[in-house]
Structure formats: C-alpha cells, structure tokens
Amino acid sequence: MATEQQADAQKDAKDENGDGRDPSDVAAAQEAGIGEVKHGLPDEETCRTVLQKMMLIRRFEERAGEMYAKAKIGGFLHLCIGEEATVVGATQALRESDYLMSTYREHGQALARGTDARAVMAELFGRVGGCSSGRGGSMHLFDWEKRFLGGYGIVGGSLPLSAGVALACDYLENEDAILSMMGDGATNQGTFGETMNLAALWKLPVVFVIINNQFGMGTALHRHSAVTDLSLKSEGYGVPGTRCDGMDVLDVHSVVTGALKSAREERKPQLVEAVTYRYRGHSMADPEEYRSKEEVEEWRERDPIKAFSDRLVSEGVLSEDDVKGFDDKAIEVVDEATKFADNSPFPDLDSLYDDIYVFNEDEDVPAWWTVDERSPVPHRGEREREAGEVPHDLAEKGAAYANVGDRKSRQSGSPQDQDQEGSQQGPGEEQANDSEDASAQAAADPEEAEGGEEASGEGEPDADDRDNDGGGD
C-alpha cells in the first residue's frame, strides 16, 4: 500500500512540472519500436554520409542557438535538435529530382538536402549570401537547385502547395515525387483534410511525413489531438498511414523509401508518422514550462546520433577516432558558415521591393505593385531606386535606429569597388568631407539648409514626430 502511495506521489510531482511522461508512455512509442534494432546496416559509405549529415545538423543548430542569443539572428528560431534521424532518414530516400517541402523548423532539411551550410547560416543572419538572399530568414529557406521548395511559417500552410507540386509532376508525366513534412499540430488544421482528400482523389505522387515530436508548440499530443495515433488520421480520406521510429535513421529511411515507391509507381499517396522528440523548446523564446527536465533527459538517452554512432563503432564500421573526426569536421564547417554569414552584407535598402510577383493581365490599367508610404510623398515600391534622396535618407536612418548593419555595407557597387574607394581616402577624411559639403551648402543657401525642404513637404520629420512603435524589437 505504501508503494502505491509513493508511486502516486511521484506521478503527481511529475505532473506539476510537465506531462510526467517517459518514452514508454508516449502514444505509439512501443508500436513504433523506439530503441529497437530493426534493420541491418547499409554499406560503409552510406553509413558515413548519414552520420556526417546528422552531426552537421546538430552542430549547426547548436551554433544557430548561440548566434540568436548574441542577436545575430532576428525573428523566430526553431531548432530541430533531437529530430536529426527523422530529417536525414527521410531525405535520404529522395531522388535528386524529387521535391521537398517542410515547416518553419527546416534548417536540417536544407542541410540534409545538400544546401551549403554557409548559405543557410547567412540566411538566418538576414544577409545577401543566404539561400533566399536574406529575405526569408530562419523560417523561409529555399534552394531550387536542390529542389527544396522552402519552409513555411503557417502551420499546415505548405500542405496544399505540396499537393500542387505533386499535381505538376503528374501533369508532366514523369517519375518525380514530393516529400511533404509537417509537425503533429498540422494534422489538426483544415488544410490537412483538404489536402489528403485531393491527393487521394487525384492519385498524386506525394508522401506526407508527420514529425511527431510530441508537442504542438507547448501543448502535448494527447491534449491537442483526440486521435494520438497520427498515422490513422489520413485513412478516412483515402491516404494510408504508417509509423516509424523517428529516433532511428534506418527505420525512417526504410519506411519512407517504401512510401515513396508506392506514391511514385502506383500513384498512391502515403502518410508516415515518425515518432520522435525535440530536445529544445518550440522556439528560442520558449521557457519550456510544459514539460519536466526529467522527461527531456529520458529522451536524451535515446539520442539518435549517439545511438547510430555507437552501433557503427560496435559493429566495426567506424572507429572512435572516425566519429570524433566527423564531429570535428562538422564544427569546422559550422565555424566557416558563421564567419561567412557575419561577413556577408545586408541587402541593399533599395532592393526592398525587388522580386515581388504581380500579374497584371491588362497593361492598359494603371496599377502600382506596391506603395511605399514611409516618406512624405508616397511612391511606387518597384521604383524605389528612383525615389530620391529623402526616402533613401529616411530608410538609412531607420536601419541605423534598428542597428542593422551600416550604410557603407549597403551602398551600391561591389565590395571591391568600395574597398578601392576607401583606400584612396585617409582615416577621418570621409567625415571631414561630409562636414565640408554640408557647411558649403549652408553658406550658399542658409534658408534651404535650415528648412527649405520642410517647407516643400519633402523634409525629414522631427525626432519627436517619428513613429517608434516596435523600434526596439
């Protein structure tokens, strides 16, 4: 009797800190066979490739977290630490011509697909050297050459788009397929059912992978989904589902490979639920008050990278030195990526409206693609470079207020040209020349220097009139 009371007390204590669940308590954990060895090892080269990719993702994500803490990365940052086996195992099943779509937690997918780590880190930094030219940030990576069609910030938002890509593959009558990855929370969105229905109805070559990391943001699976066996949620729409151990890279690869074969050859869309766990919070802003430290530590004992590397060593495929060498190499790659990102310039402020797609069927109808109202006189966004000095000056002041780069790094022209210009000017000369120019202009026309532009409605507003909302964000 005393033993039962002690057990109840321990359970209550866990429930106060979190869900009080260990891996064996998680829905589908035993069915997915978490921790069991189910597959033989592939050839040595494949083993090396898989381990190297998982290690690179882990070290990259760790560094990204550090850079976010140092304010090098803005916005949101979602890390996939703990989910490396699911990411690598699934993407390894793709052909080079296949497509991939993911959620906003997609740094690992880009790296696994082969996007240069430098381009990924630079995108996180918001720099022009990024894979989306600094315009997407952490949640919107894109690499057409690798057929990685992006991460998406809306939960479930990429699912209908995935069906569209699969429909395009079907129209082209080729053997390409698309792998569409989502989180467990996306299965509760309306787009989930709509997409499953169309995929089955039109017999599309698509495989949906649910990365079930046990939480929809901070809400545990059993609290946000009435059906905790997520592999069943698509069957009513005609898309069969399967489960795999998301902590076992070989199991994920095997199940996704089979699913892709059915989708590609038989035109039967498939769904795969990968039961896994994320070791970090939903995002870097997550205090993680919804789960206990003990729960996280229990899952860390099933670390997918350690489990796979230990097996490779125990079966004689690799040595301990090989594993350490892979880790050292991953750190070296991440070091170089961080250095590259930090040295890459911010986008030119005049490029704000570049690459905006607007379809105007009737060219006779006057229309502005975008309207920039930041300056006293609104102007066409697509003509930002022709807007004049006042909008440019205001944009620079806004960037300076937000502490985003410096004016010289955003000036037009190549870095080489800027370096040459700078080398012809001694220290302090640029500032002195600017002061001399300003003094000369004031002497030539004191009235204009003191308020001529303001009188014409083109001047800079006073500091007290500026809108400071969100400036310190």
N, C-alpha and C positions, 0 to 999 in steps of 0.2 A: 504493500500500500504506500509505504514511504517512497518507493522507487517511482511509482506513478505520479505522486505529488511533485517529486523533483523534476521529472520529465515535463510535467505541465508548467512548472515554474520556469524551466529553461525555454520552453516554447513561448511563453508569454514575454520573457525578456527579449527574445529574438524579434517577436512581433512588434515590440516597441521601437526597435531600431530599423526594422525593414520588413521584408516578407518572411524572413526566417526560413529560407529555402536553401537547400544544398543541391548539387547537380542531380541527385537521385530523386528529388522532389519535383523537379521541373517537368511540366507536361511533355510527354513524348520522349523524355531523355532515355528511358530504358528501351523504348521501342526503336529509337534511333541508334541504340547501341553505343552510347557515348563511352569512350575509353576502351572499347573492344577492338582487337586487331582483326580486320575483316578481309584485307587484301594483301597479296604479295607485293613486294617492292618492284617498281619498274626498273628499266636499265639505269646504269650509273649516271649517265649524262642527264637524264630526266630528273633523277633524284637531286642532283646538284642544282639544276635550274630551279626546281621547285623550292628548295631550301633557301637559295640565294634570293629569290623573289620575296619570300615571306620575311626574311631578315631585313631586306631593304625597306619593305613597307613598315616594319616595326620601328626601325631606327629613324626613318623619315617622319613617322607620326610623332615619335618622341621629340624630335627636334622641332617639328611644327608647333607642338605644345609649348616648348621653350620660347620660340620666337613670338608666339602670341602673347606670352607673359611679358615679353620685352617690348610689346606694342609694335612689332614689325609687321604683324598681320592684323588687319581690321575686320570688322563684321563678326560673323559667327565662324566657329571652327569645330567640326565634328570629326573625331578620331576613331579609327577602326581597330585600335589595339585589342587583340583577342580574337578578331574575326579574320585573321590572315589566311587561315586554311580554307575558309569558305570562298574568299575572294580569289585566291590563287587556284584552288582546285577547280572552280567553275570556269574561270577564264582560260585555263589550260585546255579545256575541252573544245574551245572555239577554233575554227579555221581562221587563217589570216583574212579571208574575205568576209567573214561573219561580222555582224554588228553587235555593239554592246551599249546598253543604257543603264543608268544607275540612279541612285538617290543623291542627296547632298553629302552623304558620307562616302565620297568616291575617290579620295586620293589613292587608296590602294588599288582600285580598279584601273586607274590611269597608269600607274606604275607597272602593274601586272600585265597590262596590255602592251607595254613597251614604250610609253611616253617618257621622254628624257626627264630624269629627276630634277634637272636644272629648270626646265620649262614648267614643271609642276610647282616647284618652290617659288619661282618668280611670279607665277600666277597668284599664289597665296599672298605674296608681298604686294600685289597690285601693280606689277611692273610690265613694261612693254615686252620683255623677254619671256613672258608667260605664255602658256599654250593657248590662252584666249586673249593674248595681247594686253593683259592686265585689266580686262573689262569684266571678267566673270568672278574672279576671286575663288575662295575655297569651294563654294557650292556649285560652280558652273564651269568646271574643267571641260575641255573639248579638244579632240585630236582626230581630224578627219582622216589623216594618213593611216592611223591605227584603227579606223572605223569605230572609234569611241565617241558616241554621239552625245555625251555630256551627262553631268549630274544636274538634278533639278531640285529647286528649293521648295516646291509644293509637294506635300505628301500624297503619293498616288498620281501626281501630275504627269509623270512620264509614261504611265501605262497605256493610255490611248495613243500616244505618239509611237510607242513600241509596236502597237498593232498596225499603225500606218506604215512603219518601215517594213514590217512583215508583209503587208499588202503590196508594197512596192516590189519586194523580192518575188512575190507571186506573179505580179504583172510582167516582170522581166523574165519569168520562166527560167530562173537559174536555181542553183542549189544553196544559195546563201540563206542564212537564218539569223535571227536576232536573239540575244540573251538579255532579258529584262530583269534587273534586280530591284527589289523593294524591301522595305522593312516590314515587321509584323503589323505595325499600326496601319499600313496602307491597305491591308485586307479589309478594313472597316470602312473604307472610302467608297463612295458611289462609283467612282471610276473603275474600281476593281471588278465589280459585277458586270458593268457595261463592256469592259474590255474582254473579259473571259467569254461573254456571250458572242461577241463579234469574232473573236479568234476561233472559237469552235464552229460558228456558223459558216465562216468563210474559209475554214480549214487553212489557217495561216501558219507559216513556219516560225513559230516563236516558242521559246521556253522561258517561263517566269520563275525566278528564284526568290523565295522569301528568306531573307536573312533574319531569322528569328533569334534576336539577341535578348529575348525575354522581357523587353520593355518598349512601350510606345512612349518615347520621351521619358517621363518619370513614372509611368503607370504600368504595373506588372501585367503580363499577358492575361492571367486569369481574371484581371479586373477590367480589361478593356475589350475582351473578346469572349462571347458566350461559347464559342467553339474554340477550344485550345489546340486541337489537332488541326493545324492550319492547312495541312495537305488535303483536307476534306472540303475546304471552303470553295473550291472551284468545280467540284464534281457535278454539282447541280446545274452548272452552265455547260457541261459537256467537255470540261478540261480535266483529265485525270491527274491526280497528285501523288507524289512520292516523298518519303522522308529520307534524310541522310544525317550522318554525324557531322555537324559543321565544324567540329574541332579536329576532324581527321581529313587532311587534304586529299588522301587517296580515295576515301569514301565519297567525298563531294565530287571528285573528278569522275569516278565510276558512274554515279547516279546521273550527273548532268550529261555525261557522254551518251548514255542510253536515251536520255530525254531528247537530246538534240538529234539523235538518229531517227527517232520516231517523228519528230516535228519536220525534219528535213526530207526524209524519204517517204513517209506515209502521209505527210501533211496533217498530222495530229498534234495540235498544240499541247504542251505539257506544263505542269507546275511542280516545282521541287521546293520542299521546305528544309532548310538547313538549320538544325538546332545548334545554336552557338551562344556566345556571351561576349559582351563588350566590357573590358576592364576599366575603362574611363567613363566619365559621365556622358550624358546625351550630347553636350557640347562643353566647351571650356568654361561656360558660365554656370554649369550645373553643380550645385552643392551636394548632390547625391544623398539627400536625406531620406530617400525612399527605400534604401537597401542597407544592410549591415556590412561592415568591413569583413566579418567572418564569411559572409556569403561570397564576397568577391575573392577572398583568399582560397576558399574551397574550389572555386572555378579556376583560379590560377594554377592549382595543382594539375590541371589538365591543359596547360599551356600548349597550343598546337605546334609552336615552333620547337619547344623543348622536347615534346613527345616525339616529333618526327626526327629531329637530330639525334636524340638518344637511340632511337631504333636504328638509324643508319650506322651509328658507331657500333652498336651491339651486334649488328649483322655483318660488320666488316666492310661496309660500303665506303665509309669515311673514317678518318681518324679524328681524335680530339683536336689536333692541330689544324686539320682541314676546316672543322667547324669554326674554330677561332679565326682562321684566315678569312672565312666568308663574312664573319661579323666585322672584322677589321675593315674589310673591303666595303661593306655596307656603310660603315661610319665615314670612310673616306669619300664615298660618293655623295653622302649627305652633306659633308663638310664643303665639298666643291659646289654642290647645289645651293647651299646657303650663301656662300661667297658670291656666286654668280647672281643670285637674286638681289643681294644687297647692292651690288654694283650696277644692276640694270636700272635705267632711268624710269621715272614715272611717265605715263602717257602725256603727250602734249595737250595742254588745256584746250587748244583749238580743235582737237580731234573728238571732242565730246559727242558730237552728233554723227560721226563717221559710221558707216556700215549699218545705218538704220534702213530697213527694208520697208518701202511703202509702194503699194500697187495702185497706180493711177491710170485707169483704163482710158479715160478721156483726157487727153493732154490739153484740150481747149479749156478745161475747167481749172481756173487758178486755185492752187492749193499749196499750203506750206506743210512740209513734212512735220516739222517741229517748230515751236515758237519759243525763243529764249526771252524771258521777261526779267532777267536778272539786272539788266541795265535800264537806265531811264527811258530809252527808246527801244521797244521790242524789235527783234529782227529774226529773220529765218535761221533756224538752227543749222540747216545744211550749208549756210553761208557764214559760218562762224568765223572763218579766217578773214572775211571781208568786213567784219562788224565794226572795225575802227578801234581807236586807242582806248576809249572809255570802257567798253565791255572787257577788253583784254586786261586792263589795269584792275578792274573790279574782280575778275577771275583770279588774277595773281594774288590780290590781297586776301581773297577768300581762302586760297590754297595756303598762303602764309599763316593765316589765322588758325587753320586746321593743322598746321605744322606738317604739311605734305610736301616733302622734297624741297627743292629750292628753284628759283627762277632760271638759273643758268642751266640746270639739268633738263629743263623743259623747253629751252629755246630751240627754234627750228635749225636745221642743219645737222650734219653728222658730228659725233663726239670728236672726231679727228679735227674737223674744222674749228670747233670750239677750243680745242687744245691749242691749235696754232694761233688763234686769236689771242688766247690768254697768255701765250708765251711771248707775244710781242708787247705785252703791257706789264710794267713793273708792279710790285705789290703796292696797293693803295691808289694806283693811278685810275682804276675804273671808277672808284667812288669820287675821287677828285674831279674827274672829267664830268661825271653826272652833276656834281655840285656847280661846276663852272657853267655847264649848259643851262642849269636852272637859273643861276644868277644872271646870265646873259639875257635869258628870255624875260626875266622880271624887269631888267633895266630897259629893255626895248619896249615893253608894253606892260607897265605896272598894273593897269586896270584889268587886263586879261589874266595876268598871273594871279591876282587876288580874287577874282570872282567872275571873270568873263564867261567861262564855261557854265558856271552855275546859273547865270542869268539866262543862258540859252536852253536850259533844261538838259544839258549834256554832262554836267559836272558830277563829281563823286559826292555822295551824301555824307553829312557829318557823322562822326563816330557815334553820337547819341541816337541817331536815327536808324542805325543798322539793325537788322534783324539777327539776334544772337541765338535764336532757338536752335538747339541741337549742336551748337558750335563746339561744345566740349565733349561730345560723344566719342 
